[in-house]
Amino acid sequence: MSAEGPANASEYIIHHLTNLTAGEGFWTFHLDTLFFSFTLGAFALFLFRIAAKNATSGVPGKLQNFVELLIDFVDTQVKDSFHGRSELIAPLALTIFVWVFLMNFMDLIPVDLLPLVAGWGGVHNLRVVPTTDLNLTFAMSITVFLLMIFYSIKIKGAVGFAKELLFHPFGKWMLPVNLLLKVVEEFAKPISLALRLFGNLYAGELIFILIALLPWWAQFTLGLPWAIFHILVITLQAFIFMMLTIVYLSMAHEDQ
Amino acid sequence: MNINATLLGQMITFGLFIWFTMKFVWPLLITAMAERESKIADGLAAAERGHHEKELAEERAKQLLHETKDKAREMIAQSQKRADEIVDAAKDEARHEGERLKIAARAEIDQEITQAKESLRKEVVSIALVGAEQVLLREVDAAAHEEVLSKLVEQF
């Protein structure tokens, strides 16, 4: 538990779920989310950039080999479910997978460790897992949503897209129903995308916090299985987010 | 938990990350991978081709060896034949030469025989003359019988 020693369990939990903020009202920034997500993303991109710069078609080094493994994995997924040509979709999928995975991975760091270190520096609220912040998951899913709209219009044209909204699935005589269904369908995509990731990671983090409430000698009995299970969860969630993005974007590319 | 401006910040960050990956990471690596893939494919194809060529070359070498053996055998037979011919010709020539030498020797011998006969005859005549002289010196006057004697000599 942190240096100040919260009075009771619920205070401890609430303390752990409070962001480090700056600003007021809507213009509030979650500094911890911004900081960790940016640092992790930049770290990954830095490594990738090094690998890309030194990329050789000869015998690859260890870093290049690892990055190529990821790229090959993502590329296979994209080719399997996206039948078209796009400069954007594969790099987008790679970015999502690696970034989400790294942010999820922060969940495996002991829940009290980084807040404790931050406490020494005078920072008293810190949430280290950016994907437990709805702002982040929605930021990603809304960006994907905007790309979906953009590509729908780009590929099918504004008229084609409008037709799809108005005349599917029941033909032109059921126009309002069509529109309603379609709007719900389209908005369900980013919302489910964001909430799924958020929900999984939030629940995971909460359980880690609850486990941290146990006496120190008993923590490993639950903490170890949950952490091992969580390795699967964080990878799976990153994969699902990437996969669904590919599927949604490929749907945006297809004429119905 | 509430939605706030963090959302915008994250969207900007996300957008930048996507842009960076798309611009500076993905193309380079995917190109290198594609190149390596084609290199490996080329290498495999080349190996296959090399294997095939080796088989062909072996076939050709076998054939060449066979042909060369045939040719060598032919050449040996030819040279044998030629050698036989040369030996035969030499034998012929030797026989001719021998005969020629024999004829020449015979001619020489005949000539010498003739010469010997001639000189013998002359010697016999002179011996006869000397004998006759001795006889005649006692009974015949040389001058008186000159005519008869010269006629005798002439008769020989």
HADDOCK unambig.tbl for C-alpha pairs under 7 A between the chains (distance, minus, plus):
assign (segid A and resid 26 and name CA) (segid B and resid 4 and name CA) 4.70 0.50 0.50
assign (segid A and resid 26 and name CA) (segid B and resid 5 and name CA) 5.83 0.50 0.50
assign (segid A and resid 27 and name CA) (segid B and resid 4 and name CA) 6.17 0.50 0.50
assign (segid A and resid 27 and name CA) (segid B and resid 5 and name CA) 5.01 0.50 0.50
assign (segid A and resid 28 and name CA) (segid B and resid 4 and name CA) 5.79 0.50 0.50
assign (segid A and resid 28 and name CA) (segid B and resid 5 and name CA) 5.68 0.50 0.50
assign (segid A and resid 28 and name CA) (segid B and resid 6 and name CA) 6.85 0.50 0.50
assign (segid A and resid 29 and name CA) (segid B and resid 4 and name CA) 6.94 0.50 0.50
assign (segid A and resid 29 and name CA) (segid B and resid 5 and name CA) 5.75 0.50 0.50
assign (segid A and resid 29 and name CA) (segid B and resid 6 and name CA) 4.80 0.50 0.50
assign (segid A and resid 30 and name CA) (segid B and resid 6 and name CA) 5.76 0.50 0.50
assign (segid A and resid 34 and name CA) (segid B and resid 10 and name CA) 6.74 0.50 0.50
assign (segid A and resid 38 and name CA) (segid B and resid 13 and name CA) 6.92 0.50 0.50
assign (segid A and resid 48 and name CA) (segid B and resid 25 and name CA) 6.18 0.50 0.50
assign (segid A and resid 49 and name CA) (segid B and resid 24 and name CA) 6.71 0.50 0.50
assign (segid A and resid 49 and name CA) (segid B and resid 25 and name CA) 5.60 0.50 0.50
assign (segid A and resid 52 and name CA) (segid B and resid 25 and name CA) 5.37 0.50 0.50
assign (segid A and resid 52 and name CA) (segid B and resid 28 and name CA) 5.53 0.50 0.50
assign (segid A and resid 52 and name CA) (segid B and resid 29 and name CA) 5.36 0.50 0.50
assign (segid A and resid 55 and name CA) (segid B and resid 28 and name CA) 6.90 0.50 0.50
assign (segid A and resid 55 and name CA) (segid B and resid 29 and name CA) 6.04 0.50 0.50
assign (segid A and resid 55 and name CA) (segid B and resid 32 and name CA) 6.20 0.50 0.50
assign (segid A and resid 56 and name CA) (segid B and resid 32 and name CA) 5.64 0.50 0.50
assign (segid A and resid 57 and name CA) (segid B and resid 32 and name CA) 4.58 0.50 0.50
assign (segid A and resid 57 and name CA) (segid B and resid 33 and name CA) 6.12 0.50 0.50
assign (segid A and resid 57 and name CA) (segid B and resid 35 and name CA) 5.57 0.50 0.50
assign (segid A and resid 57 and name CA) (segid B and resid 36 and name CA) 4.52 0.50 0.50
assign (segid A and resid 58 and name CA) (segid B and resid 36 and name CA) 6.30 0.50 0.50
assign (segid A and resid 88 and name CA) (segid B and resid 22 and name CA) 6.36 0.50 0.50
assign (segid A and resid 91 and name CA) (segid B and resid 18 and name CA) 6.71 0.50 0.50
assign (segid A and resid 91 and name CA) (segid B and resid 21 and name CA) 5.69 0.50 0.50
assign (segid A and resid 91 and name CA) (segid B and resid 22 and name CA) 5.06 0.50 0.50
assign (segid A and resid 91 and name CA) (segid B and resid 26 and name CA) 5.88 0.50 0.50
assign (segid A and resid 92 and name CA) (segid B and resid 18 and name CA) 5.43 0.50 0.50
assign (segid A and resid 95 and name CA) (segid B and resid 17 and name CA) 6.87 0.50 0.50
assign (segid A and resid 95 and name CA) (segid B and resid 18 and name CA) 6.06 0.50 0.50
assign (segid A and resid 95 and name CA) (segid B and resid 21 and name CA) 6.69 0.50 0.50
assign (segid A and resid 133 and name CA) (segid B and resid 1 and name CA) 6.85 0.50 0.50
assign (segid A and resid 134 and name CA) (segid B and resid 1 and name CA) 6.70 0.50 0.50
assign (segid A and resid 134 and name CA) (segid B and resid 3 and name CA) 6.90 0.50 0.50
assign (segid A and resid 135 and name CA) (segid B and resid 3 and name CA) 5.67 0.50 0.50
assign (segid A and resid 135 and name CA) (segid B and resid 4 and name CA) 6.92 0.50 0.50
assign (segid A and resid 135 and name CA) (segid B and resid 6 and name CA) 5.90 0.50 0.50
assign (segid A and resid 135 and name CA) (segid B and resid 7 and name CA) 4.51 0.50 0.50
assign (segid A and resid 136 and name CA) (segid B and resid 7 and name CA) 5.96 0.50 0.50
assign (segid A and resid 136 and name CA) (segid B and resid 10 and name CA) 5.81 0.50 0.50
assign (segid A and resid 138 and name CA) (segid B and resid 7 and name CA) 6.89 0.50 0.50
assign (segid A and resid 139 and name CA) (segid B and resid 7 and name CA) 5.08 0.50 0.50
assign (segid A and resid 139 and name CA) (segid B and resid 8 and name CA) 6.82 0.50 0.50
assign (segid A and resid 139 and name CA) (segid B and resid 10 and name CA) 5.62 0.50 0.50
assign (segid A and resid 139 and name CA) (segid B and resid 11 and name CA) 4.80 0.50 0.50
assign (segid A and resid 140 and name CA) (segid B and resid 11 and name CA) 6.30 0.50 0.50
assign (segid A and resid 140 and name CA) (segid B and resid 14 and name CA) 6.69 0.50 0.50
assign (segid A and resid 143 and name CA) (segid B and resid 11 and name CA) 6.40 0.50 0.50
